Amino acid sequence: MNKPTPKLFTDKTVLFLFFTAGIGLSIRFFYDDEPQKLSHLFLSWLALGSSSTIAFWFVEKIHDIKVDRDDKNTE
């Protein structure tokens, strides 16, 4: 029997990595001690939004690749 090799980047790990990066960047921009609080709030929102968008994009790409492989295996 062939054992499947464990994959390093699954859907959950990609989501976790990008969400934690976005949360870390948003906290860093929000709690910076400079007077431009409104711009830092915008940067924190931008960091969190872009990281979550990238994470969902990667998950969709991974899912599309899995569906394509399953379709090829059934033919």
Steps between C-alpha positions, in 0.01 A plus 500: 500500500620846417482742787400852400771752569399766751453839342666802656247760389142389544200731485498557875872577526484756219203671664673495838826645366339789313250583775772511765718713273213739441412520868864559590536777244175662604602500867840640408351786298219572747716519813790693350587813702485753221242779476342383173247272665248520216754392240618217726142385549461496123827305462390245759167455319686468169743242640224285645283526191776425252633205699155345528436557129829332410423213735159435346650528150760234586234273646292534183805420284583195711138386479496548120818293466348223714181500292702486176701204631185320608344558157808361326507196727138412428542510123 
